[in-house]
Amino acid sequence: MAITAEQVEEKWGAKNSTKVISQIKATETDLLDEYFLPNSEPKMGNTVTIKIEKGAGLILASVAPNAEHLVVDRPTVYELNITLPRFPLENDIDSSTLNEVNSLDEKEQPVQLAAEIGKIQKEHKLNIDTTLEYMSTGAFFGKIMDGAGNILFDFQSALPAIEFKTGKDLIVSINEIDDAMVAELGENPGWDAKCSRAFMTKVASLAKAENLFTDKQAEWAGEGKDRALIVHGARFEPYVKSYKDIEGNTKDFIETGFMAAIPKSKRIYKFYYGRANHTQAATSRPSLYFSTTEKLPKGRGIAVLSETKAIPVCVNPSAIIRGTQA
């Protein structure tokens, strides 16, 4: 007996399809998983009010022309009223593929159909998670992005970067980062440094000059993309990702010769998500991932729909302490 499009809609409706896509692991999302998802907040509506702490020397460096009306400058915070970015995806399983499925043994039909739907869902999950990880990266550096990866708001610290230079012991620079973090957060939660390759080379050179490798106060750890330099317990990792600024120019998140110390403090990272814009989601609680199937008109097959509405935010960009080689 052939599986009909109506049966697909019933069996792979929102409840089952959403459960499946939520369980799929399509790619690594290290920053999203470690820093943002632990502090998730579901939103029933389409908008969210985000309060960015001004901290010491934080400035709103740029605002996209279409976002100027979304920010209110208050004494201690910038208050942003943002529509949750929406990521709707759709791919079809055409009638010829359904016919191929229905040519199989009756017991094999649902198995093969589930595989076809799962393949599309995995592609959707990869697309969504890759975008959320990119947005998480931007959030670290005070950049709030829309669903297309465009910069809406760019917050920057006016404080001078901590200098790492010849003649200045590395422990002095590291202690200055610790002190700056305490001044901003009231504590030192620990931190990892994301660096340009030039900065990594400089720190390694300084460590060698101080005989820190010989004295076991510096060492290389990991390999490949996980390779890091650990000096006096502080971890320095290369970071070479880029983004497009408001004018569309490609820029590195970490400029050559710089680093950013990322606090291990969950309270400064927020992640907001809302309900999908779909009738089957209207009566459900917000879910980070949504998926369902729908019958296409005129017997053309079925559509596999997936959607996420979410945004990661760092609410205290001043706590990201910058360093530079000098």
N, C-alpha and C positions, 0 to 999 in steps of 0.2 A: 504493500500500500504506500503510495507516494506521500511525502511530507508536503503540506500546502503552506503557502505564505501566511495564512491565518494561524496555522499551528506553530509556525516559527515565532510569530508575534506573541503568542500565548506562552510558549515554553521559554523563549529568550526575551521576556519583557524586562522592564526596568529593574525589578527586584533581583532576578537571577543575573542579568547582564552586569549590573552595577557591582554585585558581589564578586563576579569573575574578574572584571577589570581592576578592581581595587586590590586583588591578590596577585596580579601579574607584576613581576619585576623585570622591566624592560631595559633599564640602564642604571648605572650607579649615580646616586644623588647625594654625595657625601655632605655637602654644605647644608642642603635642605634638611636631610635626616638628622644631622648632629645639632644644628643650631636653631632651626626655625620650627619644624614640625612638633618638637616637644612643647612648644608654647603656642599651640593652635587655638583659634577662636572662631567658632561657626557664626555666621551672620544670616539672619532670616531675610533681610532685604538685599538690595543690589548695591548699596553704598556703605562705606565705612569711614568713620572719623578717626584719623590718626594724629596723635600728638607727638611731635618730634621735639625732644628736649634740646634747648639751645646750648646748654653746657658752656664750656669755656671757649669763647672765640668761634662758635659755629656761625657760619653765614649761609644764606640761601644764594648760591652762586648763579644759578640760572633756572628759569621756569619756561616750559614750552608755551608758545603763544595760546594754545587752546586750553591751558591749565591755569592761567592767571587768576581766574575767578574762584579757584578751588582752595586757595590758601588764605589763612587769617593769621596775621602777625600779632601774637599776644606777648605779654612781658617775659614769660619763662619758656614758652613753647611756640612752635609753628604748628597751627592746627590745619590739617588737610582734610578735605571732604572729597573722597575719591570713589568713583564707581569701580566695583571689583572687575578687573580684567577678565574677559570671557574667552575661552578657547573651545569653540564648537568644531567638531570634526565629523565628517560623514564619508563613508565608502560603501559602494553597493556590491551585493552578490547578485549577478545577473541571472536571468532565467535559464541560460544555457548551463551555468554552473549548478543551479538547482536541479536541472534535468539529469546532469551527471551524477549528482548525489542520489537522486531517486532511481537511478539504474542499478544501484547496489542492493545487496541483500537488506531486507527490512531492518534487521538488527544493526547493520552497519551504517544506515542512513543518518541517524542522529549523531553518531560518533564523528562521521565525516563532516556533517554540517557544523558541529561544535568546533571542529578544527578550523573550518573556513572562517567562522565568526571570530574565533580566538586569534587567528592570524591578523585580522583587521584590528582587533582590540589591542593587540600587542604593538602594532604600528602607531595607533593612537596614543597609547600610554607612553611610548618612546618620545613622541612629539611633545606631549604635554610635560613630561618630566624633564626633558632637556630644556624646555623653555623656563620651567620653574627653577631649575638649578642655575640657569643664566641670570634670572631675576634675583635669585638669592645672592649670587656673586655681586651684582650691582648694589644690592642692599647693604652689603658690608662696607661699601665705599660711599655711602650717602646718596645713592642714586635710586629713585623710585621710578619704575618703568611701567609702561602699559603692556597690553597683551601682544603688541607687535615688537616689543623690545625697544621702543622709543623712550627716551628719557623725558619724564614729566617734570621731575624736580631733582636738582643736583645740589646737595648740601656739602659744604667743605669747611674744614677747620682752618682758622686763620692763625693758629698757634704754630710756632716754628718747629720744624722736624728735628728729632733727636739726631745728633751727629755721631757717625762712626768714622773715625779717622786715625791716621798714623800719629802716635804720640799720646793717644787717649786710650787707656785700657778698656777692653771690651766690657768688663764687669761694670765700669762706670756708666757706659751707655745703656747697658741692660738695666742697671739700677734706676737710671733716669726714666726709662719706660715704666718700670714698676711704680715709681713715685707719681708719674703723670696719670697712671691708671687709678691709683688710690685717690688722687685729687679729684678725679672725675666721678668715680663710682663709690668712693668711701671704703674700698677694699681692693685687694689685688687677687682676682679670681684665677690668676694664671693666664697665659696667653701663648699663641703660636704666631710666628711672623711669616707673612706672605711677602716674597721678595722678587725683585727683578734678578735675572741671572748675573748682571754686573754687580749688584749689591751682594749676592751670595759669594761671588769671587772675592770681593773686597773683605768680607768678614772672614772667609777662610784664610786669606793672606795675613790679616791681622792676628788671627789665632795662631797661625804658624810662627809669626814673628815673636809672639809672646810665649812660644813653646807650650801652648795649651794642649796640643795633640800629644806631646811627649809626657806632659804632666797629667794626662787623662782627664783634662777639663774640657776637651773638645773631641768630637768624633763624628764620622759620617755614619748615618743609619739608613736602612732600607735600600731600595734599588729602583731603577726606572723612574716612573712618575712619583713614587713614594720616597725617593731619596731626599734626605734632609741633613742639615748640619746642626748638631746640638752643641751649644757652647754655654758653659756654666748652667746647664739645665734648661736653657732657653732653646726652643726649636725654630730653626729657620728653613723655610721651604720655598722652592722656586714657584713662581706664579706668572704665567705668560698670556693669560686670556685678555681679549680686547672687547670693545663695545663701540657703538656709534653715538656721538654726542648729538645735541639738539640740532646742529647744523648738518648732521649726517657724516661727519668726519670720523674715521676709525682711530680710536685711541686705546692705549693699554690701560687696564685697570691699575696696574702698578707701573709707573714710569721708570725708565732706565735709571739705575742708581738710587732707587727708593725701596722702602719696605713699609708694611702696615702690620702692626701688632693687633691681632684679633683676640679680644677678651673671651675667656671661657665662662661667660656669664649668660645664662639663659634668659635673664630678665630683660636684656636690652634687645632681644630679637622677638619679633611677633610675626604670626602667620594667620591671615584671615581668609576664610573661604565661605562660599555661599551656595545656594541651590541653583541647579541648572535651569536655564530658561526653556523648560519643557513641561507640558501639561502633566506628564507622569511624575514629575518631581514636585509639583505644586502642593501636594498634601503630605510630602515627606520632610523629615528633618534634613538640614544641609548635609551634604556628603561631598568630600573632596573630589571624588570621581563619580561620574554618572555615565551610564550606558544603557542603550535599549535597541530594539530592532523595530522596523516599520515596514509594512507592505507597500511596495511601489505601485503606482497606478498602471493600468493596462497590462497587467501580468508581466511587468519587466523584471521582477525579482523582489529582493528585500534590501533595505538600507540598514547599515549598522551605524548608529549614532553614538558619539561620546562627547562629553563636555566637562570642563572644569572652570570654575570661577574662583580665582585666588590671587593673593598678593603677599609676598614676604617683605618685611620692613625691619630695618634697624632703627629703633626709636631714640637712640643716643649715639649718633655718628661721632661725636667728640671723644667717645671712649675708644675709638679706633686710633691708636697712637702711631704717627708716622715717623719714620727714620730715614736718614739719607747718608750716603757716603760723602766724605768731604776730604 
